[in-house]
Amino acid sequence: MKDLLIKHQLEECHPIREYKAQMILKAMTATATMSEPKAKLEALRQANQRTNAVIEKVVDQVKKDRTVFCREQCGLYQLREQKVNRILSELISESK
């Protein structure tokens, strides 16, 4: 599979979307006391860059381990979310 297709499927899967939402909420709560809109925008940009970096690392892991994908009845490939959860939690724990 092409990297772009893998990345697109990862961005649409529940664990990645949940992780992105958590990072955005964390950035928004950290800048909630600031009244400057540019600071809030910069915090959102940084959160987006961090999540994109994590997604790239997950893409690299998925390319190595093709068992993350399974075929549905119609022949399309779907992600196994429990494996994506495992990869994501490993990457998050490594970055801490």
Contacts in CASP RR format, 6 or more apart in sequence:
PFRMAT RR
TARGET T0000
AUTHOR 0000-0000-0000
METHOD contacts of the structure
MODEL  1
MKDLLIKHQLEECHPIREYKAQMILKAMTATATMSEPKAKLEALRQANQR
TNAVIEKVVDQVKKDRTVFCREQCGLYQLREQKVNRILSELISESK
1 69 0 8 1.000
1 77 0 8 1.000
3 59 0 8 1.000
3 63 0 8 1.000
6 59 0 8 1.000
6 62 0 8 1.000
6 63 0 8 1.000
7 55 0 8 1.000
7 56 0 8 1.000
7 59 0 8 1.000
9 77 0 8 1.000
9 78 0 8 1.000
9 79 0 8 1.000
10 16 0 8 1.000
10 55 0 8 1.000
10 58 0 8 1.000
10 59 0 8 1.000
10 62 0 8 1.000
10 79 0 8 1.000
10 84 0 8 1.000
11 17 0 8 1.000
11 55 0 8 1.000
13 79 0 8 1.000
13 81 0 8 1.000
13 84 0 8 1.000
14 81 0 8 1.000
15 81 0 8 1.000
15 84 0 8 1.000
15 85 0 8 1.000
15 88 0 8 1.000
16 55 0 8 1.000
16 58 0 8 1.000
16 84 0 8 1.000
16 88 0 8 1.000
19 51 0 8 1.000
19 54 0 8 1.000
19 88 0 8 1.000
19 92 0 8 1.000
20 51 0 8 1.000
23 47 0 8 1.000
23 50 0 8 1.000
23 51 0 8 1.000
24 44 0 8 1.000
24 47 0 8 1.000
24 48 0 8 1.000
26 47 0 8 1.000
27 43 0 8 1.000
27 44 0 8 1.000
27 46 0 8 1.000
27 47 0 8 1.000
28 40 0 8 1.000
28 43 0 8 1.000
28 44 0 8 1.000
30 43 0 8 1.000
31 39 0 8 1.000
31 40 0 8 1.000
31 43 0 8 1.000
34 40 0 8 1.000
54 88 0 8 1.000
54 91 0 8 1.000
54 92 0 8 1.000
54 95 0 8 1.000
57 91 0 8 1.000
58 84 0 8 1.000
58 87 0 8 1.000
58 88 0 8 1.000
58 91 0 8 1.000
61 68 0 8 1.000
61 87 0 8 1.000
61 91 0 8 1.000
62 68 0 8 1.000
62 69 0 8 1.000
62 84 0 8 1.000
62 87 0 8 1.000
65 83 0 8 1.000
67 80 0 8 1.000
67 83 0 8 1.000
68 79 0 8 1.000
68 80 0 8 1.000
68 83 0 8 1.000
68 84 0 8 1.000
68 87 0 8 1.000
69 77 0 8 1.000
69 78 0 8 1.000
69 79 0 8 1.000
69 80 0 8 1.000
70 77 0 8 1.000
70 78 0 8 1.000
70 79 0 8 1.000
70 80 0 8 1.000
71 77 0 8 1.000
71 78 0 8 1.000
72 78 0 8 1.000
END
